[in-house]
């Protein structure tokens, strides 16, 4: 028996006090309505109505059932509405991640933008490398993410790819920083012969290699490559000159997006934006979660407006085959 439907029919009869009027209100035949009420009475084991020539009156058991029915039907309506909000992406919890160095302004704008699009939803956001995100997206422990390309995972769908130019983080006393004291641009070749500080290759090998390839293509041959997972350690390597102090070689330089440089360091852009990260939202290709679309839209807007990202060149939009970068 469809209990909720039978309870709705029962309530209509109780409110109308007449089977004929209730049947008209429910747009069903009166005999069908009478049969449904009798079936409900059999299921509950009580008589719900006293039927007479003057109409229909609730029995004491019927009055009790009506009170409980109102609560049951109200709860069912709330449940239906909540499920509809989850299905539309307006409620529920979305598990998502962003990569390191996305920038506090962009992350804050992403969270705010998602909340504005899903006022009843929760965003469970973590910071994970692209490789870690790819694993979790495949395992189903992550619903969506912001990844950098090349992204080493099959079975993912991607939003529009945005290009984020990298610049040089230098010690404030570095000759290159002093030569561009007015905020002028360096060239990639200006960094040749220095130790480069990059994100660890183990975190995102494809991205690490792509940056080094771009450096070589634009005339930058590093004396050494140092890896730093976080901002404080990156600045420490730049300030110490990394290995550059030995033999009087030039100091170290970190390749990062535009950032607040911190004490003792400065950030300089590169002319022509020759080196950069390609970034987009990502999610399982076989997923159909409307909340993911809201997250992807909020991420694209946050990266565009708060991380200085712009659409990637057409030739660079499509990531390399994931099979080239096995997990």
C-alpha positions as CSV (number, residue, x, y, z in Angstrom):
1,X,0.0,0.0,0.0
2,X,1.1,3.5,-0.8
3,X,0.7,4.8,2.8
4,X,1.5,8.4,2.1
5,X,-1.1,8.6,-0.7
6,X,-3.7,6.9,1.4
7,X,-3.0,9.3,4.3
8,X,-3.5,12.2,1.9
9,X,-6.8,10.8,0.8
10,X,-7.8,10.2,4.4
11,X,-7.0,13.8,5.3
12,X,-9.0,15.1,2.4
13,X,-12.1,13.2,3.5
14,X,-11.5,14.4,7.1
15,X,-11.3,18.0,6.1
16,X,-14.3,17.9,3.7
17,X,-16.4,15.7,6.0
18,X,-17.9,14.2,2.9
19,X,-16.7,11.4,0.5
20,X,-18.2,13.1,-2.6
21,X,-16.6,16.5,-2.0
22,X,-13.3,14.9,-1.1
23,X,-13.4,12.7,-4.3
24,X,-14.1,15.9,-6.4
25,X,-11.2,17.7,-4.7
26,X,-8.8,14.8,-5.3
27,X,-10.1,14.3,-8.8
28,X,-10.8,10.6,-8.4
29,X,-14.0,8.6,-8.5
30,X,-15.9,8.3,-5.2
31,X,-16.0,4.5,-5.2
32,X,-12.3,4.4,-5.7
33,X,-11.8,6.8,-2.8
34,X,-14.1,4.7,-0.5
35,X,-12.1,1.6,-1.4
36,X,-8.8,3.3,-0.5
37,X,-10.1,4.5,2.9
38,X,-11.5,1.0,3.7
39,X,-8.1,-0.5,2.8
40,X,-6.4,2.0,5.1
41,X,-8.8,1.0,7.9
42,X,-7.9,-2.6,7.3
43,X,-4.2,-1.9,7.4
44,X,-4.5,0.1,10.7
45,X,-7.1,-2.2,12.2
46,X,-9.4,0.6,13.2
47,X,-12.5,2.4,11.9
48,X,-11.6,5.9,10.9
49,X,-15.0,7.4,10.0
50,X,-18.6,7.2,11.1
51,X,-20.5,7.3,7.8
52,X,-24.1,8.6,7.9
53,X,-26.7,10.3,5.7
54,X,-25.6,13.7,6.9
55,X,-22.0,13.2,6.1
56,X,-18.8,11.6,7.5
57,X,-17.4,12.2,10.9
58,X,-14.1,11.1,12.4
59,X,-14.1,8.4,15.0
60,X,-11.8,8.9,18.1
61,X,-9.3,6.7,16.4
62,X,-9.7,8.7,13.2
63,X,-8.9,12.0,15.1
64,X,-5.8,10.4,16.5
65,X,-4.7,9.2,13.1
66,X,-5.4,12.6,11.6
67,X,-3.0,14.3,14.1
68,X,-0.3,11.8,13.3
69,X,-1.0,11.9,9.6
70,X,-0.4,15.7,9.5
71,X,3.0,15.2,11.1
72,X,3.9,12.3,8.8
73,X,2.8,14.2,5.6
74,X,4.6,17.3,6.7
75,X,7.8,15.3,7.3
76,X,7.4,13.7,3.9
77,X,7.0,17.1,2.3
78,X,10.2,18.3,4.0
79,X,12.1,15.2,2.9
80,X,10.9,15.6,-0.7
81,X,12.0,19.3,-0.7
82,X,15.4,18.5,0.8
83,X,16.0,15.7,-1.8
84,X,15.0,18.1,-4.6
85,X,17.5,20.7,-3.3
86,X,20.3,18.1,-3.2
87,X,19.4,16.9,-6.7
88,X,19.6,20.4,-8.0
89,X,22.9,21.0,-6.3
90,X,21.5,23.7,-4.0
91,X,22.0,21.6,-0.9
92,X,24.2,18.8,0.4
93,X,28.0,18.6,0.8
94,X,30.4,18.9,-2.2
95,X,33.8,17.5,-1.6
96,X,36.3,19.5,-3.6
97,X,40.0,20.5,-3.7
98,X,42.3,23.2,-5.0
99,X,46.0,22.9,-5.9
100,X,48.8,24.7,-3.9
101,X,49.6,28.3,-4.8
102,X,46.2,29.1,-6.1
103,X,46.3,32.2,-3.9
104,X,44.2,33.2,-0.8
105,X,42.1,35.7,-2.7
106,X,41.1,33.2,-5.4
107,X,40.3,30.5,-2.8
108,X,38.3,32.9,-0.7
109,X,36.4,34.0,-3.8
110,X,35.7,30.4,-4.9
111,X,34.2,29.6,-1.5
112,X,32.1,32.8,-1.5
113,X,31.0,32.2,-5.1
114,X,30.0,28.6,-4.4
115,X,28.0,29.6,-1.3
116,X,26.2,32.3,-3.3
117,X,25.2,29.7,-6.0
118,X,24.3,27.0,-3.4
119,X,23.0,28.8,-0.3
120,X,21.8,25.5,1.2
121,X,25.0,23.6,0.3
122,X,28.2,22.8,2.1
123,X,31.6,23.0,0.5
124,X,34.3,20.7,2.0
125,X,37.4,22.1,0.5
126,X,41.0,20.9,0.8
127,X,44.3,21.7,-0.8
128,X,45.7,18.8,-2.8
129,X,48.2,18.4,-5.7
130,X,46.8,17.6,-9.1
131,X,48.1,14.0,-8.9
132,X,46.4,13.5,-5.5
133,X,43.2,15.0,-6.8
134,X,43.2,12.7,-9.8
135,X,43.5,9.7,-7.5
136,X,40.6,10.8,-5.3
137,X,38.4,11.8,-8.2
138,X,38.9,8.3,-9.6
139,X,38.2,6.7,-6.2
140,X,35.1,8.7,-5.6
141,X,36.3,10.4,-2.4
142,X,36.3,13.8,-4.2
143,X,33.5,15.2,-6.2
144,X,35.3,18.0,-8.0
145,X,38.6,19.8,-8.1
146,X,40.8,22.5,-9.6
147,X,43.7,20.9,-11.3
148,X,46.7,21.9,-13.4
149,X,47.4,20.4,-16.7
150,X,48.7,18.0,-17.9
151,X,46.3,16.2,-15.6
152,X,47.4,12.5,-15.2
153,X,44.0,10.8,-15.1
154,X,41.6,9.2,-17.5
155,X,37.8,9.5,-17.0
156,X,37.8,13.1,-16.1
157,X,35.9,16.1,-17.6
158,X,37.4,19.6,-17.5
159,X,36.1,23.1,-17.5
160,X,37.6,25.9,-19.6
161,X,41.4,25.9,-19.3
162,X,42.9,29.2,-18.0
163,X,46.5,30.3,-18.3
164,X,48.2,31.6,-15.2
165,X,51.6,33.2,-16.0
166,X,54.5,32.6,-13.7
167,X,57.0,35.2,-12.6
168,X,60.2,35.3,-10.7
169,X,60.5,35.5,-7.0
170,X,63.9,37.1,-6.2
171,X,65.8,38.2,-3.1
172,X,65.3,42.0,-2.8
173,X,69.0,42.5,-3.0
174,X,69.4,40.4,-6.1
175,X,70.9,42.4,-9.1
176,X,67.9,41.4,-11.2
177,X,65.5,42.8,-8.6
178,X,67.5,46.0,-8.4
179,X,67.6,46.3,-12.2
180,X,63.9,46.1,-12.3
181,X,63.1,48.2,-9.3
182,X,60.3,50.0,-11.1
183,X,58.5,46.6,-11.5
184,X,59.6,46.1,-15.0
185,X,59.6,42.7,-16.7
186,X,62.4,40.2,-16.9
187,X,62.9,37.7,-19.7
188,X,63.1,33.9,-19.2
189,X,66.7,34.1,-20.5
190,X,67.6,36.5,-17.6
191,X,67.1,33.6,-15.2
192,X,69.5,31.3,-17.0
193,X,72.4,30.0,-14.9
194,X,70.5,30.4,-11.7
195,X,69.1,27.7,-9.3
196,X,65.4,27.4,-9.9
197,X,63.0,26.7,-7.1
198,X,59.9,24.7,-8.3
199,X,57.1,22.7,-6.8
200,X,58.2,19.1,-6.1
201,X,58.3,16.8,-9.1
202,X,56.8,14.0,-7.0
203,X,53.7,16.0,-6.4
204,X,52.9,16.7,-10.1
205,X,55.6,15.2,-12.4
206,X,53.9,16.2,-15.7
207,X,53.5,19.9,-14.6
208,X,57.1,20.0,-13.2
209,X,58.5,18.7,-16.5
210,X,56.3,21.1,-18.6
211,X,57.7,24.1,-16.7
212,X,61.2,23.0,-17.3
213,X,60.5,22.4,-21.0
214,X,59.1,26.0,-21.2
215,X,62.1,27.4,-19.5
216,X,64.5,25.7,-22.0
217,X,62.3,26.8,-24.9
218,X,62.7,30.4,-23.9
219,X,66.4,30.4,-23.2
220,X,66.5,29.6,-19.5
221,X,69.0,26.8,-18.6
222,X,69.1,26.5,-14.8
223,X,72.2,25.7,-12.9
224,X,70.2,23.5,-10.5
225,X,66.6,22.8,-9.6
226,X,65.4,22.8,-6.0
227,X,62.0,21.6,-4.9
228,X,59.9,23.4,-2.3
229,X,56.4,22.4,-1.3
230,X,55.3,25.5,0.5
231,X,55.7,29.3,0.5
232,X,57.9,29.7,3.5
233,X,60.4,27.2,2.4
234,X,60.4,28.6,-1.1
235,X,61.2,32.1,0.2
236,X,63.9,30.6,2.5
237,X,65.6,29.0,-0.5
238,X,65.4,32.3,-2.5
239,X,66.7,34.4,0.4
240,X,69.6,31.9,1.0
241,X,70.5,31.8,-2.7
242,X,70.1,28.0,-2.4
243,X,73.2,26.5,-4.0
244,X,74.1,29.7,-5.7
245,X,76.4,30.9,-3.0
246,X,79.0,28.2,-3.8
247,X,81.5,29.4,-6.4
248,X,79.9,32.9,-6.5
249,X,77.1,31.8,-8.9
250,X,73.9,33.9,-9.2
251,X,71.3,33.4,-6.5
252,X,68.2,31.3,-6.6
253,X,64.9,32.3,-8.2
254,X,61.4,30.7,-7.7
255,X,58.9,30.5,-10.5
256,X,55.5,31.3,-9.0
257,X,52.3,33.1,-10.0
258,X,51.9,36.8,-8.9
259,X,52.1,36.7,-5.1
260,X,52.7,38.8,-2.1
261,X,56.4,38.3,-1.9
262,X,57.0,38.5,1.8
263,X,59.9,40.2,3.7
264,X,63.2,40.4,1.8
265,X,61.8,39.2,-1.5
266,X,60.2,40.8,-4.6
267,X,58.2,39.3,-7.5
268,X,58.8,40.3,-11.1
269,X,56.7,39.3,-14.1
270,X,58.3,37.8,-17.3
271,X,57.9,39.5,-20.6
272,X,55.5,37.8,-22.9
273,X,54.3,35.4,-20.1
274,X,56.4,32.6,-21.6
275,X,56.0,30.2,-18.6
276,X,52.7,29.4,-16.9
277,X,50.4,27.0,-15.4
278,X,47.2,25.8,-17.2
279,X,44.4,25.3,-14.7
280,X,40.8,24.2,-14.9
281,X,38.0,22.6,-12.8
282,X,37.8,18.9,-13.1
283,X,35.2,16.2,-12.2
284,X,34.4,12.6,-13.0
285,X,33.1,12.4,-16.6
286,X,30.4,10.0,-15.7
287,X,29.0,12.2,-12.9
288,X,25.8,14.2,-13.1
289,X,25.9,16.4,-10.0
290,X,24.5,19.9,-10.6
291,X,26.6,21.1,-7.6
292,X,29.7,20.3,-9.6
293,X,28.6,22.7,-12.3
294,X,28.1,25.4,-9.7
295,X,31.6,24.7,-8.3
296,X,33.2,24.8,-11.8
297,X,31.5,28.1,-12.5
298,X,32.6,29.6,-9.2
299,X,36.2,28.3,-9.7
300,X,36.5,29.8,-13.2
301,X,35.2,33.2,-12.0
302,X,37.5,33.2,-9.0
303,X,40.6,32.3,-11.0
304,X,39.8,34.9,-13.7
305,X,39.0,37.7,-11.3
306,X,41.4,37.0,-8.4
307,X,44.3,35.0,-9.8
308,X,44.9,36.9,-13.0
309,X,44.1,33.9,-15.2
310,X,43.0,34.2,-18.8
311,X,41.8,31.7,-21.4
312,X,44.6,29.4,-22.6
313,X,45.8,29.6,-26.2
314,X,43.8,27.2,-28.4
315,X,46.8,25.0,-29.0
316,X,47.3,24.6,-25.2
317,X,43.8,23.9,-24.2
318,X,43.7,20.2,-24.7
319,X,45.7,18.3,-22.1
320,X,48.1,15.6,-23.2
321,X,46.7,12.0,-23.1
322,X,46.5,10.8,-19.5
323,X,48.2,7.5,-20.4
324,X,51.5,9.4,-20.8
325,X,51.4,10.2,-17.1
326,X,50.4,7.1,-15.2
327,X,49.3,7.5,-11.6
